[in-house]
Structure formats: C-alpha cells, structure tokens
Amino acid sequence: MPKRKNRKSSWKKLFLILLILILASLLLVGWWLIRANQVWSGVEQISLGVETANRDSLLITVTPAKDMVVVVRVPSSTMIDTPWYGSYQVGKLSLLADQENDKDIYARSLSYYLGLPVDIGMMRTNLKVDNLSQVSLRKSLRNLLFPPKNITNWRLWRFLNKSDLVWQIIDLEDYGQSEKLADGSEIYRIEPEKIDEQFWTYFSDPVIKKEGLTLSVFNVGERSGLANKIISIPENIGIRVVEVAGLDAEVEGCTINLSHQDQKGTYSVQRLSQILGCSIEVGIKKGFGDIELLIENVKI
C-alpha cells in the first residue's frame, strides 16, 4: 500500500508540474503577442540613437520601403541644445539622463537638436566601431543586436542581414568646426540646417508619405520659436507641414489633436507621438492641416 500511495503522489506532482508549465507557456505566448503589437513591425521606418564605447552617438535610421540604412555619427564633443537643460556635449547626455532620472533625455535631445527622428535611445552600449565603412558598421550593429533582447532587436538584426541594402553614412565631423573653451578643452559645433539641406531625402518614410496627412503646428507656450524648431522633425520623416502659428490654449507638454478617431491608428500620428512624447486627443481642430500639433515644450 505505501508504494501505491507514493506512486499516486508522484503522478499528482508530475501532473501539477505539467499544468504549471502549460499555464506559464500560455501566459508567455499572451505576453509575446501583446508585445508584438507594441513594437516595430518591420515595415515602417525606425530610428535608433546609440551611444558608442567612446561616447560618440550614432543615429541609425532603417527604412524598409527603401531597403536603406542611414548612419549619422555625432562626435562626443559636439555641443547640442537640449530642450530644457541648456547646452550639453553629446558624450555627456547619458550622465544628464542619469542625473534627471529620465532615460528619454538622450533620444529626445538628439532628435530636438538635429531635427531627426529618434524612436529608441540606447545608452552605454560599449559598441565599438573601427571605422565608418559599411562592412564595419554592419558587423558592429549586428553584434549589438544579437542575441536579441526583444522582438524589435530580432527584426532589426534580420533586416541588417540583407545583402542588398543601400547604406548612407554621414559623419557630422565634416559639417561643423572645432572650438576651444576657456579651460582649454575642445568642443565641436555643427549646423543642423546643413543636414536638412543636403540629406533630408534620406530620412523620409514612404509609409508616412503614402498616408498623406498634413500637419498644423501651434506654439501654445511662452517659448517663442519652439514650433519653428520642431517642424523639421515631421518634415524630415515625410509629413507635410501646412501651417505654423501661435495659439492661445492650455496644453501640458504637447498634444496631437485629431478631428477623427480613425486618424489615431495612422502610422504618422503614432510615430510623431512616439518621437516627441505627445498625448493624442480627438476633438475640434483649429488648423488647416489634417492633424495638428499643439506644443508647449518637448516632454523629457
């Protein structure tokens, strides 16, 4: 009898373990499916801001509709204007993010200053780039993304494995000048306008252009000229800005205002919200554009 009881007890334990494993698997699959709807689909454009081992930053823009990868190197000594923290060297943005306990500072400061989209910021990656050749960059970026930590990294890694990609490599050290500070240290200053003039076609997304939404941009805060500073971001990704003006309204940070609920699901709206950190609301529009951006500040 004791043997039979022990045998039954063992079967019960085995059944319980199997049941737990099945439930855990179902939960994992459910989590995976939820995450899959929140990450890069592999169809539209995505941009990464990556801090390298020597504190340079690389902006990697992947545009599947063009089979194109654009890599922009920003030297670590480059001085950029952050939205609310004054001027900082690019190589010290991660320290600022730690100090303010806000990881979005890194990506959104790069995006704000350069007028280029940065969807995801990756700080302290220890990424080593021997040179800015296509072969070296492809190898380094694939090593960075593998083994993949999430679905987005997996899809990016697979995309970068394609042999027929067009690579455009821009070194911003070629578009600025060095300056020495009073303490003898050297900094670098660039003119973002030169990037817009020469390279804006590299950053447009055919998926956004196909949606064809127009945009009105309104400055609702006390910082004059903020709307004019921001418009290069939607323009560079392919959203046509038809109006820039001031507006008397109450907005916390920034808001994308829509006239129709179905506009909320468009890629243009979702990406603009992601890049700038704006809330999305459906209400009465006051602008000429299909959608409108009301901006008091950049939310970082």
C-alpha positions in Angstrom: 0.0 0.0 0.0 2.7 2.6 0.8 4.2 2.0 -2.7 0.8 2.7 -4.4 0.4 5.9 -2.3 3.9 7.0 -3.2 3.2 6.3 -6.9 -0.1 8.3 -6.8 1.6 11.1 -5.0 4.3 11.2 -7.7 1.8 11.3 -10.5 -0.1 14.1 -8.8 3.2 16.1 -8.5 4.0 15.4 -12.2 0.5 16.5 -13.3 0.8 19.6 -11.2 4.2 20.5 -12.7 2.9 19.9 -16.2 -0.2 22.1 -15.5 2.0 24.9 -14.2 4.3 24.7 -17.3 1.3 24.8 -19.6 -0.2 27.8 -17.9 3.2 29.6 -17.9 3.6 28.9 -21.6 0.1 30.3 -22.3 1.0 33.4 -20.3 4.3 33.8 -22.1 2.6 33.5 -25.5 0.0 36.1 -24.5 2.7 38.4 -23.3 4.6 37.9 -26.5 1.5 38.7 -28.6 0.8 41.9 -26.6 4.4 43.0 -27.0 4.4 42.2 -30.7 1.6 44.8 -31.2 3.7 47.4 -29.4 7.0 47.0 -31.2 8.4 47.6 -34.7 6.5 45.7 -37.3 9.5 45.6 -39.7 7.6 47.5 -42.4 7.8 51.2 -41.4 10.8 53.3 -40.6 12.6 53.2 -37.3 15.5 55.2 -35.9 17.9 54.3 -33.1 20.2 56.6 -31.1 23.2 54.6 -29.9 25.9 55.8 -27.6 29.2 54.1 -28.5 32.1 53.0 -26.3 33.9 56.3 -26.9 30.8 58.3 -26.2 30.1 59.3 -29.8 26.4 58.8 -30.8 25.2 57.0 -33.9 21.8 57.7 -35.4 20.7 54.6 -37.3 17.6 55.1 -39.5 16.2 52.0 -41.0 13.7 52.4 -43.9 12.5 49.1 -45.2 10.4 50.6 -48.0 13.7 51.9 -49.5 15.9 49.0 -48.3 18.0 51.7 -46.8 20.1 52.2 -43.7 21.3 55.7 -42.9 24.0 56.1 -40.2 24.8 59.5 -38.8 27.9 59.9 -36.5 27.7 62.7 -33.9 31.1 63.2 -32.2 31.1 63.0 -28.4 32.4 66.6 -28.1 29.6 68.0 -30.2 27.6 70.7 -28.3 23.9 70.4 -28.7 20.9 72.4 -27.3 18.7 70.2 -25.2 15.0 71.3 -24.9 15.2 72.3 -21.2 18.7 71.7 -19.9 20.7 74.1 -21.9 23.8 73.1 -24.0 25.4 69.8 -23.4 28.1 67.7 -25.0 26.7 64.6 -26.7 29.1 62.5 -24.8 27.5 63.7 -21.5 23.9 63.2 -22.4 23.7 59.8 -20.7 25.1 61.4 -17.5 22.4 64.1 -17.7 19.7 61.3 -18.2 21.0 59.6 -15.0 21.1 62.9 -13.1 17.5 63.7 -14.0 16.4 60.1 -13.8 14.8 60.2 -17.3 16.2 58.0 -20.0 14.2 59.8 -22.7 16.5 62.8 -22.4 19.1 61.1 -24.5 17.0 60.3 -27.6 14.8 63.4 -27.5 17.7 65.8 -27.1 19.3 64.3 -30.2 16.0 64.5 -32.1 15.3 68.0 -30.9 18.6 69.4 -31.9 19.2 67.6 -35.2 15.6 67.7 -36.4 15.7 64.0 -37.0 13.5 61.2 -35.5 14.9 59.0 -32.8 12.5 56.4 -31.7 14.7 54.4 -29.3 17.7 55.6 -27.3 20.4 53.1 -26.3 22.9 54.4 -23.9 26.2 52.8 -22.7 26.2 50.1 -25.2 30.0 49.7 -25.4 29.6 49.5 -29.1 33.0 49.7 -30.8 33.1 51.0 -34.4 36.5 50.5 -36.0 35.6 52.8 -38.9 32.6 54.2 -40.7 32.7 51.7 -43.6 29.6 49.7 -44.5 31.2 46.4 -43.6 32.4 47.6 -40.2 29.1 49.2 -39.3 27.0 46.2 -40.4 29.2 43.9 -38.3 29.1 46.2 -35.2 25.4 46.8 -35.3 24.6 43.1 -35.8 26.8 42.3 -32.8 25.0 44.9 -30.8 21.5 43.5 -31.6 22.4 39.8 -31.0 21.4 37.9 -29.1 18.1 39.9 -29.4 16.6 41.1 -26.1 13.2 41.8 -27.7 11.2 41.4 -30.9 12.4 44.8 -32.3 16.0 43.8 -31.9 15.3 40.5 -33.6 13.6 42.1 -36.6 16.4 44.7 -36.9 19.1 42.1 -36.8 17.3 40.1 -39.5 16.9 43.3 -41.6 20.6 44.2 -41.3 21.5 40.7 -42.6 20.0 41.5 -46.0 22.7 41.7 -48.7 21.1 44.3 -51.0 20.7 47.2 -48.5 21.7 50.7 -49.5 23.9 52.3 -46.9 24.3 56.1 -46.5 26.9 57.2 -44.0 27.1 60.7 -42.7 29.9 61.9 -40.4 28.9 65.2 -38.8 32.5 66.0 -38.1 32.6 67.0 -41.8 29.8 69.6 -41.3 31.0 71.7 -38.4 34.0 73.3 -36.7 36.1 72.8 -33.5 36.2 75.5 -30.8 38.4 75.8 -27.7 36.8 76.7 -24.4 38.4 79.0 -21.7 39.7 75.9 -19.9 41.5 74.6 -23.0 39.1 71.8 -23.7 37.9 71.3 -27.2 34.2 71.2 -28.3 32.6 70.7 -31.7 29.7 72.7 -33.2 27.6 71.7 -36.1 24.9 73.4 -38.1 21.8 71.1 -38.2 20.4 73.2 -41.1 23.1 71.8 -43.3 21.8 68.3 -42.6 18.3 69.3 -43.6 19.5 70.9 -46.8 21.7 68.0 -48.0 20.3 64.9 -46.6 16.6 65.3 -45.8 15.5 62.9 -48.5 17.4 60.1 -46.7 15.1 60.3 -43.7 11.7 60.4 -45.4 9.5 57.4 -44.9 7.3 56.2 -47.9 4.8 54.7 -45.4 4.2 58.1 -44.0 4.1 59.8 -47.4 1.6 57.3 -48.6 -0.8 58.3 -45.7 -0.5 61.9 -47.0 -1.6 63.6 -43.8 -0.9 67.3 -43.5 0.0 69.0 -40.2 -0.6 72.3 -38.5 1.9 73.2 -35.7 0.9 75.6 -33.0 3.1 77.1 -30.3 1.0 77.5 -27.1 3.7 78.2 -24.6 5.9 81.1 -23.7 8.9 79.8 -25.6 8.8 81.7 -28.9 10.1 79.9 -31.9 9.7 76.4 -30.4 7.2 75.4 -33.2 9.6 76.5 -35.9 12.3 74.4 -34.2 10.1 71.3 -34.0 8.7 71.3 -37.6 11.9 69.9 -39.1 11.2 66.6 -37.4 7.8 65.8 -39.1 9.0 67.3 -42.3 12.1 65.1 -42.4 10.0 61.9 -42.0 7.6 62.9 -44.7 4.7 64.8 -43.0 3.8 67.9 -44.9 3.6 70.9 -42.6 1.0 73.4 -43.9 0.7 75.9 -41.0 3.0 77.2 -38.2 1.5 79.7 -35.8 0.8 80.7 -32.2 -2.3 79.6 -30.4 -3.9 80.5 -27.0 -4.6 77.1 -25.5 -3.9 75.1 -22.4 -1.6 72.2 -23.1 0.7 70.2 -20.8 3.8 69.4 -22.8 2.5 68.7 -26.2 -0.7 67.3 -27.7 -1.6 65.9 -31.1 -5.2 66.8 -31.8 -7.2 64.9 -34.3 -10.6 65.5 -35.9 -11.4 61.8 -36.4 -10.9 58.8 -34.3 -9.7 56.7 -37.2 -6.7 59.0 -37.6 -5.3 57.7 -34.3 -4.3 54.4 -35.8 -2.3 56.0 -38.6 1.5 55.5 -38.5 2.1 59.2 -39.0 0.3 60.0 -35.7 1.7 57.1 -33.8 5.3 57.9 -34.8 5.1 61.6 -34.1 3.7 60.9 -30.7 6.5 58.4 -30.0 9.3 60.8 -31.1 8.0 63.9 -29.2 6.3 62.2 -26.3 2.9 63.8 -27.0 -0.5 62.7 -25.9 -3.2 62.1 -28.6 -6.7 63.6 -28.3 -9.7 63.6 -30.6 -11.5 67.0 -30.7 -12.2 70.1 -32.6 -9.3 71.2 -34.7 -8.5 74.9 -35.4 -5.8 74.4 -38.0 -5.8 73.8 -41.7 -3.9 70.5 -41.5 -5.5 67.1 -41.2 -3.9 66.9 -37.8 -2.4 69.5 -35.5 0.4 69.6 -33.0 0.0 71.9 -30.0 3.3 72.3 -28.3 4.3 74.0 -25.1 7.5 72.1 -24.6 9.2 68.8 -25.5 8.3 66.3 -22.9 11.5 64.9 -21.4 
